[in-house]
Amino acid sequence: MKQHLQRQSGVANVDVSLIDGKVEVTPKEDGKIDPPQLLKATYDSGVSVAELDMTATGKLVKDSSGNLVLQVSPNQSFVLAPNELSKGLEPLMDSPSVITVRGQLYKKPPGKQKKTDVPATLKLLVLEVEKKE
Amino acid sequence: MNRKRLVLLLFTGSLFVPRLQAQVKHIEMRVEGMT
């Protein structure tokens, strides 16, 4: 699995801890990493993902459906799942402020024992706002 | 003259200030079924 993930676009390094089942991925500076693709690649290597957390920096914008979106690059953005923290970020929408957030992009649905496919749309549940500039 | 120098100094300095780049900084997964 480690080698499979290291071959993915934008991945600089992969650290696997067998004891606690943790996989840490360090992205390259080129910004080409695609977390949903990484999730799929992990499933493809025969491992089931229970949870995927990420830290990302970007601007807050509103998409065509009115959702709050973290725009990481012109072609990469993450819709924020509504919670108290995302509500607190709404005033920064469409402002030049750049924020860094830690959030949960995927969590395996409870109760399902067999391996599930990656859902088509992933929302970023903000767990912590690390920096506002 | 001094003002010109000051403006030039500020401009040059701003080029070296580390900017907060928009990007994915870190990813962590908890996985099951790993051997």
Backbone of each chain as nested JSON, in Angstrom:
{
  "chains": [
    {"id": "A", "residues": [
      {"number": 1, "name": "MET", "atoms": {"N": [0.824, -1.198, 0.0], "CA": [0.0, 0.0, 0.0], "C": [0.872, 1.268, 0.0]}},
      {"number": 2, "name": "LYS", "atoms": {"N": [1.949, 1.24, 0.804], "CA": [2.824, 2.419, 0.896], "C": [3.381, 2.791, -0.475]}},
      {"number": 3, "name": "GLN", "atoms": {"N": [3.856, 1.755, -1.205], "CA": [4.427, 2.029, -2.529], "C": [3.363, 2.551, -3.487]}},
      {"number": 4, "name": "HIS", "atoms": {"N": [2.171, 1.977, -3.393], "CA": [1.063, 2.384, -4.255], "C": [0.72, 3.856, -4.01]}},
      {"number": 5, "name": "LEU", "atoms": {"N": [0.694, 4.259, -2.747], "CA": [0.374, 5.65, -2.418], "C": [1.496, 6.599, -2.834]}},
      {"number": 6, "name": "GLN", "atoms": {"N": [2.728, 6.125, -2.693], "CA": [3.857, 6.995, -3.047], "C": [3.916, 7.276, -4.538]}},
      {"number": 7, "name": "ARG", "atoms": {"N": [3.262, 6.402, -5.315], "CA": [3.249, 6.616, -6.769], "C": [2.18, 7.62, -7.19]}},
      {"number": 8, "name": "GLN", "atoms": {"N": [1.305, 7.991, -6.267], "CA": [0.221, 8.916, -6.615], "C": [0.765, 10.332, -6.83]}},
      {"number": 9, "name": "SER", "atoms": {"N": [0.062, 11.071, -7.658], "CA": [0.479, 12.429, -7.998], "C": [0.517, 13.332, -6.756]}},
      {"number": 10, "name": "GLY", "atoms": {"N": [1.594, 14.077, -6.633], "CA": [1.694, 15.077, -5.568], "C": [2.107, 14.535, -4.213]}},
      {"number": 11, "name": "VAL", "atoms": {"N": [2.455, 13.254, -4.128], "CA": [2.824, 12.658, -2.834], "C": [4.345, 12.699, -2.665]}},
      {"number": 12, "name": "ALA", "atoms": {"N": [4.795, 13.339, -1.584], "CA": [6.234, 13.412, -1.304], "C": [6.67, 12.224, -0.457]}},
      {"number": 13, "name": "ASN", "atoms": {"N": [5.878, 11.899, 0.56], "CA": [6.283, 10.837, 1.477], "C": [5.071, 10.186, 2.141]}},
      {"number": 14, "name": "VAL", "atoms": {"N": [5.191, 8.892, 2.42], "CA": [4.124, 8.165, 3.103], "C": [4.727, 7.44, 4.303]}},
      {"number": 15, "name": "ASP", "atoms": {"N": [4.134, 7.663, 5.457], "CA": [4.572, 6.974, 6.678], "C": [3.437, 6.083, 7.155]}},
      {"number": 16, "name": "VAL", "atoms": {"N": [3.743, 4.804, 7.349], "CA": [2.713, 3.862, 7.772], "C": [3.053, 3.33, 9.154]}},
      {"number": 17, "name": "SER", "atoms": {"N": [2.079, 3.397, 10.045], "CA": [2.257, 2.816, 11.368], "C": [1.333, 1.601, 11.476]}},
      {"number": 18, "name": "LEU", "atoms": {"N": [1.938, 0.423, 11.477], "CA": [1.138, -0.804, 11.513], "C": [0.424, -0.977, 12.842]}},
      {"number": 19, "name": "ILE", "atoms": {"N": [1.048, -0.48, 13.917], "CA": [0.495, -0.694, 15.26], "C": [-0.864, -0.026, 15.428]}},
      {"number": 20, "name": "ASP", "atoms": {"N": [-0.929, 1.276, 15.079], "CA": [-2.215, 1.976, 15.264], "C": [-2.982, 2.199, 13.963]}},
      {"number": 21, "name": "GLY", "atoms": {"N": [-2.519, 1.593, 12.879], "CA": [-3.237, 1.698, 11.612], "C": [-3.296, 3.106, 11.054]}},
      {"number": 22, "name": "LYS", "atoms": {"N": [-2.232, 3.867, 11.256], "CA": [-2.2, 5.253, 10.807], "C": [-1.319, 5.398, 9.57]}},
      {"number": 23, "name": "VAL", "atoms": {"N": [-1.807, 6.151, 8.614], "CA": [-1.028, 6.436, 7.408], "C": [-0.907, 7.953, 7.284]}},
      {"number": 24, "name": "GLU", "atoms": {"N": [0.299, 8.444, 7.314], "CA": [0.521, 9.894, 7.181], "C": [1.119, 10.188, 5.823]}},
      {"number": 25, "name": "VAL", "atoms": {"N": [0.496, 11.11, 5.115], "CA": [0.947, 11.456, 3.767], "C": [1.434, 12.9, 3.763]}},
      {"number": 26, "name": "THR", "atoms": {"N": [2.655, 13.084, 3.314], "CA": [3.195, 14.44, 3.178], "C": [3.128, 14.833, 1.708]}},
      {"number": 27, "name": "PRO", "atoms": {"N": [2.372, 15.897, 1.404], "CA": [2.276, 16.304, -0.003], "C": [3.533, 17.019, -0.491]}},
      {"number": 28, "name": "LYS", "atoms": {"N": [3.728, 16.974, -1.805], "CA": [4.814, 17.743, -2.413], "C": [4.391, 19.207, -2.436]}},
      {"number": 29, "name": "GLU", "atoms": {"N": [5.353, 20.081, -2.666], "CA": [5.065, 21.527, -2.732], "C": [4.298, 21.897, -4.001]}},
      {"number": 30, "name": "ASP", "atoms": {"N": [4.244, 20.986, -4.976], "CA": [3.614, 21.326, -6.259], "C": [2.095, 21.465, -6.187]}},
      {"number": 31, "name": "GLY", "atoms": {"N": [1.508, 21.062, -5.063], "CA": [0.067, 21.226, -4.868], "C": [-0.793, 20.343, -5.743]}},
      {"number": 32, "name": "LYS", "atoms": {"N": [-0.213, 19.252, -6.245], "CA": [-0.971, 18.388, -7.154], "C": [-1.661, 17.232, -6.441]}},
      {"number": 33, "name": "ILE", "atoms": {"N": [-1.533, 17.196, -5.137], "CA": [-2.119, 16.074, -4.406], "C": [-3.643, 16.162, -4.434]}},
      {"number": 34, "name": "ASP", "atoms": {"N": [-4.278, 14.991, -4.559], "CA": [-5.726, 14.935, -4.647], "C": [-6.234, 13.958, -3.575]}},
      {"number": 35, "name": "PRO", "atoms": {"N": [-6.701, 14.478, -2.42], "CA": [-7.105, 13.573, -1.327], "C": [-8.152, 12.515, -1.722]}},
      {"number": 36, "name": "PRO", "atoms": {"N": [-9.222, 12.888, -2.487], "CA": [-10.17, 11.822, -2.875], "C": [-9.515, 10.721, -3.697]}},
      {"number": 37, "name": "GLN", "atoms": {"N": [-8.545, 11.103, -4.548], "CA": [-7.817, 10.107, -5.351], "C": [-6.974, 9.203, -4.451]}},
      {"number": 38, "name": "LEU", "atoms": {"N": [-6.426, 9.809, -3.397], "CA": [-5.607, 9.067, -2.437], "C": [-6.463, 8.043, -1.678]}},
      {"number": 39, "name": "LEU", "atoms": {"N": [-7.664, 8.466, -1.369], "CA": [-8.618, 7.596, -0.677], "C": [-8.952, 6.383, -1.56]}},
      {"number": 40, "name": "LYS", "atoms": {"N": [-9.19, 6.665, -2.829], "CA": [-9.511, 5.612, -3.782], "C": [-8.306, 4.67, -3.961]}},
      {"number": 41, "name": "ALA", "atoms": {"N": [-7.116, 5.273, -4.029], "CA": [-5.901, 4.47, -4.212], "C": [-5.685, 3.538, -3.025]}},
      {"number": 42, "name": "THR", "atoms": {"N": [-6.045, 4.011, -1.834], "CA": [-5.894, 3.182, -0.626], "C": [-6.852, 1.994, -0.697]}},
      {"number": 43, "name": "TYR", "atoms": {"N": [-8.099, 2.267, -1.091], "CA": [-9.075, 1.186, -1.252], "C": [-8.61, 0.199, -2.325]}},
      {"number": 44, "name": "ASP", "atoms": {"N": [-8.051, 0.737, -3.413], "CA": [-7.583, -0.106, -4.513], "C": [-6.456, -1.04, -4.076]}},
      {"number": 45, "name": "SER", "atoms": {"N": [-5.706, -0.611, -3.047], "CA": [-4.616, -1.462, -2.589], "C": [-5.113, -2.508, -1.583]}},
      {"number": 46, "name": "GLY", "atoms": {"N": [-6.423, -2.575, -1.389], "CA": [-7.013, -3.625, -0.568], "C": [-7.166, -3.279, 0.902]}},
      {"number": 47, "name": "VAL", "atoms": {"N": [-7.012, -2.016, 1.225], "CA": [-7.12, -1.579, 2.616], "C": [-8.351, -0.694, 2.759]}},
      {"number": 48, "name": "SER", "atoms": {"N": [-9.056, -0.868, 3.861], "CA": [-10.263, -0.087, 4.103], "C": [-9.923, 1.155, 4.929]}},
      {"number": 49, "name": "VAL", "atoms": {"N": [-10.398, 2.296, 4.485], "CA": [-10.111, 3.543, 5.201], "C": [-11.242, 3.84, 6.189]}},
      {"number": 50, "name": "ALA", "atoms": {"N": [-10.876, 4.009, 7.456], "CA": [-11.881, 4.337, 8.47], "C": [-12.102, 5.841, 8.533]}},
      {"number": 51, "name": "GLU", "atoms": {"N": [-11.054, 6.599, 8.281], "CA": [-11.13, 8.052, 8.449], "C": [-9.995, 8.723, 7.68]}},
      {"number": 52, "name": "LEU", "atoms": {"N": [-10.301, 9.861, 7.081], "CA": [-9.241, 10.648, 6.425], "C": [-9.337, 12.094, 6.902]}},
      {"number": 53, "name": "ASP", "atoms": {"N": [-8.287, 12.552, 7.546], "CA": [-8.212, 13.939, 8.01], "C": [-7.166, 14.673, 7.178]}},
      {"number": 54, "name": "MET", "atoms": {"N": [-7.378, 15.939, 6.979], "CA": [-6.362, 16.702, 6.247], "C": [-6.257, 18.136, 6.755]}},
      {"number": 55, "name": "THR", "atoms": {"N": [-5.109, 18.72, 6.505], "CA": [-4.888, 20.122, 6.817], "C": [-4.659, 20.834, 5.495]}},
      {"number": 56, "name": "ALA", "atoms": {"N": [-5.42, 21.897, 5.27], "CA": [-5.3, 22.606, 3.999], "C": [-5.41, 24.106, 4.204]}},
      {"number": 57, "name": "THR", "atoms": {"N": [-4.772, 24.828, 3.31], "CA": [-4.799, 26.281, 3.325], "C": [-5.484, 26.773, 2.057]}},
      {"number": 58, "name": "GLY", "atoms": {"N": [-6.349, 27.748, 2.191], "CA": [-7.021, 28.272, 1.005], "C": [-7.934, 29.434, 1.34]}},
      {"number": 59, "name": "LYS", "atoms": {"N": [-8.7, 29.841, 0.331], "CA": [-9.639, 30.95, 0.508], "C": [-11.058, 30.412, 0.564]}},
      {"number": 60, "name": "LEU", "atoms": {"N": [-11.899, 31.142, 1.27], "CA": [-13.295, 30.719, 1.382], "C": [-14.134, 31.407, 0.315]}},
      {"number": 61, "name": "VAL", "atoms": {"N": [-14.831, 30.614, -0.459], "CA": [-15.711, 31.161, -1.5], "C": [-17.061, 30.448, -1.426]}},
      {"number": 62, "name": "LYS", "atoms": {"N": [-18.002, 30.963, -2.205], "CA": [-19.322, 30.342, -2.27], "C": [-19.445, 29.685, -3.637]}},
      {"number": 63, "name": "ASP", "atoms": {"N": [-19.912, 28.433, -3.682], "CA": [-20.069, 27.801, -4.988], "C": [-21.45, 28.137, -5.575]}},
      {"number": 64, "name": "SER", "atoms": {"N": [-21.724, 27.605, -6.775], "CA": [-22.967, 27.95, -7.477], "C": [-24.214, 27.506, -6.711]}},
      {"number": 65, "name": "SER", "atoms": {"N": [-24.043, 26.506, -5.815], "CA": [-25.185, 26.035, -5.024], "C": [-25.303, 26.768, -3.693]}},
      {"number": 66, "name": "GLY", "atoms": {"N": [-24.406, 27.727, -3.461], "CA": [-24.461, 28.493, -2.22], "C": [-23.71, 27.85, -1.072]}},
      {"number": 67, "name": "ASN", "atoms": {"N": [-22.96, 26.785, -1.357], "CA": [-22.193, 26.137, -0.294], "C": [-20.896, 26.893, -0.011]}},
      {"number": 68, "name": "LEU", "atoms": {"N": [-20.461, 26.806, 1.23], "CA": [-19.178, 27.381, 1.62], "C": [-18.08, 26.42, 1.158]}},
      {"number": 69, "name": "VAL", "atoms": {"N": [-17.114, 26.963, 0.428], "CA": [-16.095, 26.103, -0.186], "C": [-14.707, 26.618, 0.169]}},
      {"number": 70, "name": "LEU", "atoms": {"N": [-13.81, 25.691, 0.492], "CA": [-12.408, 26.055, 0.694], "C": [-11.69, 25.857, -0.634]}},
      {"number": 71, "name": "GLN", "atoms": {"N": [-11.311, 26.973, -1.24], "CA": [-10.645, 26.935, -2.544], "C": [-9.143, 26.836, -2.312]}},
      {"number": 72, "name": "VAL", "atoms": {"N": [-8.599, 25.66, -2.602], "CA": [-7.182, 25.423, -2.358], "C": [-6.346, 25.834, -3.576]}},
      {"number": 73, "name": "SER", "atoms": {"N": [-6.87, 25.599, -4.757], "CA": [-6.227, 26.017, -6.002], "C": [-7.344, 26.251, -7.013]}},
      {"number": 74, "name": "PRO", "atoms": {"N": [-7.025, 26.847, -8.183], "CA": [-8.112, 27.111, -9.142], "C": [-8.92, 25.868, -9.523]}},
      {"number": 75, "name": "ASN", "atoms": {"N": [-8.257, 24.708, -9.483], "CA": [-9.0, 23.499, -9.852], "C": [-9.16, 22.506, -8.705]}},
      {"number": 76, "name": "GLN", "atoms": {"N": [-8.965, 22.966, -7.497], "CA": [-9.171, 22.073, -6.347], "C": [-9.862, 22.832, -5.217]}},
      {"number": 77, "name": "SER", "atoms": {"N": [-11.029, 22.317, -4.844], "CA": [-11.761, 22.951, -3.752], "C": [-12.526, 21.877, -2.973]}},
      {"number": 78, "name": "PHE", "atoms": {"N": [-12.863, 22.221, -1.74], "CA": [-13.567, 21.282, -0.869], "C": [-14.789, 21.97, -0.265]}},
      {"number": 79, "name": "VAL", "atoms": {"N": [-15.936, 21.368, -0.461], "CA": [-17.162, 21.9, 0.136], "C": [-17.1, 21.64, 1.634]}},
      {"number": 80, "name": "LEU", "atoms": {"N": [-17.398, 22.667, 2.424], "CA": [-17.355, 22.502, 3.879], "C": [-18.694, 21.971, 4.391]}},
      {"number": 81, "name": "ALA", "atoms": {"N": [-18.627, 20.947, 5.214], "CA": [-19.84, 20.437, 5.859], "C": [-20.252, 21.45, 6.921]}},
      {"number": 82, "name": "PRO", "atoms": {"N": [-21.536, 21.788, 6.981], "CA": [-21.939, 22.812, 7.959], "C": [-21.782, 22.347, 9.407]}},
      {"number": 83, "name": "ASN", "atoms": {"N": [-21.092, 23.136, 10.193], "CA": [-21.026, 22.933, 11.651], "C": [-20.729, 24.293, 12.292]}},
      {"number": 84, "name": "GLU", "atoms": {"N": [-20.525, 24.317, 13.58], "CA": [-20.311, 25.589, 14.281], "C": [-19.075, 26.316, 13.754]}},
      {"number": 85, "name": "LEU", "atoms": {"N": [-18.012, 25.54, 13.502], "CA": [-16.767, 26.166, 13.049], "C": [-16.911, 26.748, 11.651]}},
      {"number": 86, "name": "SER", "atoms": {"N": [-17.616, 26.026, 10.781], "CA": [-17.776, 26.543, 9.41], "C": [-18.678, 27.785, 9.416]}},
      {"number": 87, "name": "LYS", "atoms": {"N": [-19.656, 27.8, 10.328], "CA": [-20.515, 28.994, 10.445], "C": [-19.685, 30.212, 10.848]}},
      {"number": 88, "name": "GLY", "atoms": {"N": [-18.73, 29.992, 11.742], "CA": [-17.857, 31.073, 12.191], "C": [-16.958, 31.602, 11.091]}},
      {"number": 89, "name": "LEU", "atoms": {"N": [-16.778, 30.792, 10.035], "CA": [-15.907, 31.211, 8.928], "C": [-16.662, 31.978, 7.848]}},
      {"number": 90, "name": "GLU", "atoms": {"N": [-17.99, 31.965, 7.929], "CA": [-18.802, 32.59, 6.869], "C": [-18.456, 34.063, 6.604]}},
      {"number": 91, "name": "PRO", "atoms": {"N": [-18.148, 34.869, 7.65], "CA": [-17.787, 36.265, 7.359], "C": [-16.552, 36.407, 6.464]}},
      {"number": 92, "name": "LEU", "atoms": {"N": [-15.721, 35.364, 6.408], "CA": [-14.5, 35.455, 5.601], "C": [-14.73, 35.063, 4.142]}},
      {"number": 93, "name": "MET", "atoms": {"N": [-15.986, 34.677, 3.84], "CA": [-16.297, 34.228, 2.486], "C": [-16.076, 35.352, 1.477]}},
      {"number": 94, "name": "ASP", "atoms": {"N": [-15.424, 34.983, 0.371], "CA": [-15.125, 35.915, -0.73], "C": [-14.24, 37.094, -0.307]}},
      {"number": 95, "name": "SER", "atoms": {"N": [-13.556, 36.944, 0.83], "CA": [-12.593, 37.967, 1.24], "C": [-11.201, 37.467, 0.841]}},
      {"number": 96, "name": "PRO", "atoms": {"N": [-10.215, 38.37, 0.807], "CA": [-8.875, 37.892, 0.412], "C": [-8.163, 37.083, 1.499]}},
      {"number": 97, "name": "SER", "atoms": {"N": [-8.823, 36.889, 2.647], "CA": [-8.196, 36.156, 3.751], "C": [-7.893, 34.71, 3.366]}},
      {"number": 98, "name": "VAL", "atoms": {"N": [-6.727, 34.284, 3.795], "CA": [-6.32, 32.892, 3.58], "C": [-6.372, 32.195, 4.929]}},
      {"number": 99, "name": "ILE", "atoms": {"N": [-7.0, 31.032, 4.967], "CA": [-7.109, 30.332, 6.25], "C": [-6.527, 28.92, 6.148]}},
      {"number": 100, "name": "THR", "atoms": {"N": [-6.104, 28.423, 7.284], "CA": [-5.625, 27.044, 7.365], "C": [-6.568, 26.279, 8.283]}},
      {"number": 101, "name": "VAL", "atoms": {"N": [-7.123, 25.199, 7.779], "CA": [-8.041, 24.416, 8.603], "C": [-7.626, 22.941, 8.62]}},
      {"number": 102, "name": "ARG", "atoms": {"N": [-7.947, 22.307, 9.724], "CA": [-7.793, 20.851, 9.813], "C": [-9.207, 20.294, 9.816]}},
      {"number": 103, "name": "GLY", "atoms": {"N": [-9.432, 19.326, 8.979], "CA": [-10.791, 18.796, 8.898], "C": [-10.836, 17.333, 8.497]}},
      {"number": 104, "name": "GLN", "atoms": {"N": [-12.038, 16.8, 8.643], "CA": [-12.239, 15.384, 8.299], "C": [-12.946, 15.328, 6.937]}},
      {"number": 105, "name": "LEU", "atoms": {"N": [-12.282, 14.702, 5.972], "CA": [-12.84, 14.632, 4.622], "C": [-13.659, 13.356, 4.422]}},
      {"number": 106, "name": "TYR", "atoms": {"N": [-13.32, 12.34, 5.182], "CA": [-14.04, 11.071, 5.016], "C": [-14.079, 10.312, 6.333]}},
      {"number": 107, "name": "LYS", "atoms": {"N": [-15.225, 9.721, 6.593], "CA": [-15.343, 8.809, 7.729], "C": [-16.2, 7.642, 7.284]}},
      {"number": 108, "name": "LYS", "atoms": {"N": [-15.707, 6.44, 7.529], "CA": [-16.441, 5.246, 7.123], "C": [-17.788, 5.214, 7.843]}},
      {"number": 109, "name": "PRO", "atoms": {"N": [-18.871, 4.98, 7.109], "CA": [-20.187, 4.933, 7.759], "C": [-20.238, 3.83, 8.808]}},
      {"number": 110, "name": "PRO", "atoms": {"N": [-20.847, 4.111, 9.952], "CA": [-20.895, 3.086, 11.008], "C": [-21.815, 1.927, 10.629]}},
      {"number": 111, "name": "GLY", "atoms": {"N": [-21.493, 0.775, 11.172], "CA": [-22.374, -0.384, 10.993], "C": [-22.066, -1.253, 9.797]}},
      {"number": 112, "name": "LYS", "atoms": {"N": [-21.281, -0.745, 8.866], "CA": [-20.961, -1.541, 7.691], "C": [-19.642, -2.264, 7.923]}},
      {"number": 113, "name": "GLN", "atoms": {"N": [-19.672, -3.552, 7.836], "CA": [-18.48, -4.336, 8.082], "C": [-17.642, -4.542, 6.823]}},
      {"number": 114, "name": "LYS", "atoms": {"N": [-18.33, -4.647, 5.693], "CA": [-17.565, -4.907, 4.471], "C": [-17.002, -3.6, 3.911]}},
      {"number": 115, "name": "LYS", "atoms": {"N": [-16.027, -3.732, 3.048], "CA": [-15.376, -2.567, 2.466], "C": [-16.35, -1.808, 1.58]}},
      {"number": 116, "name": "THR", "atoms": {"N": [-16.384, -0.519, 1.743], "CA": [-17.307, 0.288, 0.936], "C": [-16.535, 1.101, -0.085]}},
      {"number": 117, "name": "ASP", "atoms": {"N": [-17.225, 1.532, -1.109], "CA": [-16.605, 2.378, -2.111], "C": [-16.516, 3.807, -1.595]}},
      {"number": 118, "name": "VAL", "atoms": {"N": [-15.661, 4.575, -2.237], "CA": [-15.516, 5.979, -1.873], "C": [-16.754, 6.731, -2.363]}},
      {"number": 119, "name": "PRO", "atoms": {"N": [-17.384, 7.527, -1.511], "CA": [-18.55, 8.28, -1.967], "C": [-18.175, 9.296, -3.048]}},
      {"number": 120, "name": "ALA", "atoms": {"N": [-19.137, 9.613, -3.901], "CA": [-18.871, 10.508, -5.034], "C": [-18.513, 11.918, -4.578]}},
      {"number": 121, "name": "THR", "atoms": {"N": [-19.211, 12.397, -3.543], "CA": [-18.91, 13.741, -3.057], "C": [-18.411, 13.681, -1.614]}},
      {"number": 122, "name": "LEU", "atoms": {"N": [-17.31, 14.348, -1.387], "CA": [-16.741, 14.374, -0.041], "C": [-16.812, 15.796, 0.491]}},
      {"number": 123, "name": "LYS", "atoms": {"N": [-17.318, 15.923, 1.709], "CA": [-17.377, 17.246, 2.33], "C": [-16.363, 17.314, 3.459]}},
      {"number": 124, "name": "LEU", "atoms": {"N": [-15.766, 18.474, 3.597], "CA": [-14.757, 18.666, 4.629], "C": [-15.417, 19.19, 5.903]}},
      {"number": 125, "name": "LEU", "atoms": {"N": [-15.365, 18.368, 6.933], "CA": [-15.914, 18.763, 8.232], "C": [-14.8, 19.453, 9.016]}},
      {"number": 126, "name": "VAL", "atoms": {"N": [-14.935, 20.747, 9.233], "CA": [-13.871, 21.517, 9.889], "C": [-13.776, 21.097, 11.364]}},
      {"number": 127, "name": "LEU", "atoms": {"N": [-12.571, 20.67, 11.774], "CA": [-12.349, 20.283, 13.168], "C": [-11.602, 21.371, 13.932]}},
      {"number": 128, "name": "GLU", "atoms": {"N": [-10.811, 22.147, 13.187], "CA": [-10.0, 23.164, 13.842], "C": [-9.59, 24.229, 12.82]}},
      {"number": 129, "name": "VAL", "atoms": {"N": [-9.713, 25.478, 13.198], "CA": [-9.21, 26.556, 12.356], "C": [-7.851, 26.933, 12.91]}},
      {"number": 130, "name": "GLU", "atoms": {"N": [-6.796, 26.633, 12.143], "CA": [-5.452, 26.816, 12.671], "C": [-4.909, 28.215, 12.47]}},
      {"number": 131, "name": "LYS", "atoms": {"N": [-5.277, 28.85, 11.346], "CA": [-4.693, 30.154, 11.067], "C": [-5.612, 30.969, 10.152]}},
      {"number": 132, "name": "LYS", "atoms": {"N": [-5.719, 32.236, 10.451], "CA": [-6.453, 33.158, 9.574], "C": [-5.507, 34.291, 9.212]}},
      {"number": 133, "name": "GLU", "atoms": {"N": [-5.386, 34.591, 7.936], "CA": [-4.518, 35.722, 7.534], "C": [-5.231, 36.623, 6.558]}}
    ]},
    {"id": "B", "residues": [
      {"number": 1, "name": "MET", "atoms": {"N": [14.998, 61.457, -2.404], "CA": [15.964, 60.372, -2.64], "C": [15.809, 59.277, -1.579]}},
      {"number": 2, "name": "ASN", "atoms": {"N": [15.761, 59.761, -0.308], "CA": [15.621, 58.815, 0.786], "C": [14.308, 58.052, 0.7]}},
      {"number": 3, "name": "ARG", "atoms": {"N": [13.266, 58.789, 0.273], "CA": [11.953, 58.148, 0.151], "C": [12.002, 57.039, -0.92]}},
      {"number": 4, "name": "LYS", "atoms": {"N": [12.708, 57.334, -2.013], "CA": [12.842, 56.342, -3.094], "C": [13.527, 55.077, -2.575]}},
      {"number": 5, "name": "ARG", "atoms": {"N": [14.553, 55.315, -1.804], "CA": [15.313, 54.178, -1.243], "C": [14.438, 53.344, -0.307]}},
      {"number": 6, "name": "LEU", "atoms": {"N": [13.659, 54.077, 0.491], "CA": [12.785, 53.403, 1.454], "C": [11.738, 52.547, 0.725]}},
      {"number": 7, "name": "VAL", "atoms": {"N": [11.144, 53.108, -0.316], "CA": [10.141, 52.376, -1.101], "C": [10.777, 51.139, -1.728]}},
      {"number": 8, "name": "LEU", "atoms": {"N": [11.971, 51.323, -2.27], "CA": [12.68, 50.208, -2.911], "C": [12.995, 49.109, -1.893]}},
      {"number": 9, "name": "LEU", "atoms": {"N": [13.408, 49.554, -0.702], "CA": [13.746, 48.611, 0.368], "C": [12.508, 47.815, 0.795]}},
      {"number": 10, "name": "LEU", "atoms": {"N": [11.389, 48.517, 0.944], "CA": [10.139, 47.848, 1.347], "C": [9.692, 46.861, 0.278]}},
      {"number": 11, "name": "PHE", "atoms": {"N": [9.811, 47.271, -0.979], "CA": [9.392, 46.403, -2.085], "C": [10.263, 45.143, -2.141]}},
      {"number": 12, "name": "THR", "atoms": {"N": [11.58, 45.338, -2.03], "CA": [12.507, 44.207, -2.082], "C": [12.25, 43.261, -0.912]}},
      {"number": 13, "name": "GLY", "atoms": {"N": [12.031, 43.853, 0.271], "CA": [11.786, 43.047, 1.467], "C": [10.529, 42.215, 1.345]}},
      {"number": 14, "name": "SER", "atoms": {"N": [9.493, 42.807, 0.724], "CA": [8.214, 42.097, 0.611], "C": [8.335, 40.851, -0.261]}},
      {"number": 15, "name": "LEU", "atoms": {"N": [9.318, 40.845, -1.162], "CA": [9.508, 39.666, -2.028], "C": [9.994, 38.461, -1.237]}},
      {"number": 16, "name": "PHE", "atoms": {"N": [10.668, 38.743, -0.117], "CA": [11.244, 37.656, 0.67], "C": [10.395, 37.238, 1.865]}},
      {"number": 17, "name": "VAL", "atoms": {"N": [9.29, 37.914, 2.05], "CA": [8.391, 37.534, 3.144], "C": [7.69, 36.236, 2.763]}},
      {"number": 18, "name": "PRO", "atoms": {"N": [7.78, 35.196, 3.577], "CA": [7.121, 33.945, 3.227], "C": [5.615, 34.11, 3.148]}},
      {"number": 19, "name": "ARG", "atoms": {"N": [5.018, 33.739, 2.049], "CA": [3.582, 33.869, 1.889], "C": [2.902, 32.559, 2.244]}},
      {"number": 20, "name": "LEU", "atoms": {"N": [1.69, 32.705, 2.747], "CA": [0.906, 31.542, 3.106], "C": [0.312, 30.964, 1.824]}},
      {"number": 21, "name": "GLN", "atoms": {"N": [0.895, 29.899, 1.349], "CA": [0.448, 29.319, 0.083], "C": [-0.78, 28.455, 0.265]}},
      {"number": 22, "name": "ALA", "atoms": {"N": [-1.722, 28.617, -0.646], "CA": [-2.915, 27.775, -0.607], "C": [-2.553, 26.389, -1.114]}},
      {"number": 23, "name": "GLN", "atoms": {"N": [-2.71, 25.409, -0.293], "CA": [-2.432, 24.031, -0.693], "C": [-2.812, 23.048, 0.422]}},
      {"number": 24, "name": "VAL", "atoms": {"N": [-2.861, 21.771, 0.046], "CA": [-3.073, 20.725, 1.038], "C": [-1.735, 20.495, 1.725]}},
      {"number": 25, "name": "LYS", "atoms": {"N": [-1.736, 20.636, 3.037], "CA": [-0.467, 20.596, 3.778], "C": [-0.159, 19.212, 4.347]}},
      {"number": 26, "name": "HIS", "atoms": {"N": [-1.207, 18.51, 4.731], "CA": [-0.967, 17.226, 5.415], "C": [-2.204, 16.344, 5.33]}},
      {"number": 27, "name": "ILE", "atoms": {"N": [-1.995, 15.065, 5.179], "CA": [-3.127, 14.126, 5.142], "C": [-2.824, 12.97, 6.085]}},
      {"number": 28, "name": "GLU", "atoms": {"N": [-3.836, 12.587, 6.842], "CA": [-3.663, 11.468, 7.765], "C": [-4.86, 10.538, 7.621]}},
      {"number": 29, "name": "MET", "atoms": {"N": [-4.59, 9.269, 7.476], "CA": [-5.679, 8.296, 7.341], "C": [-5.589, 7.253, 8.452]}},
      {"number": 30, "name": "ARG", "atoms": {"N": [-6.739, 6.824, 8.907], "CA": [-6.808, 5.681, 9.824], "C": [-7.371, 4.542, 8.992]}},
      {"number": 31, "name": "VAL", "atoms": {"N": [-6.618, 3.466, 8.907], "CA": [-7.021, 2.389, 8.014], "C": [-7.272, 1.08, 8.786]}},
      {"number": 32, "name": "GLU", "atoms": {"N": [-8.003, 0.198, 8.127], "CA": [-8.324, -1.111, 8.71], "C": [-7.906, -2.178, 7.713]}},
      {"number": 33, "name": "GLY", "atoms": {"N": [-7.548, -3.348, 8.227], "CA": [-7.216, -4.471, 7.354], "C": [-5.83, -4.4, 6.77]}},
      {"number": 34, "name": "MET", "atoms": {"N": [-4.952, -3.631, 7.437], "CA": [-3.58, -3.523, 6.942], "C": [-2.729, -4.6, 7.6]}},
      {"number": 35, "name": "THR", "atoms": {"N": [-1.922, -5.312, 6.808], "CA": [-1.064, -6.373, 7.363], "C": [0.399, -6.033, 7.14]}}
    ]}
  ]
}
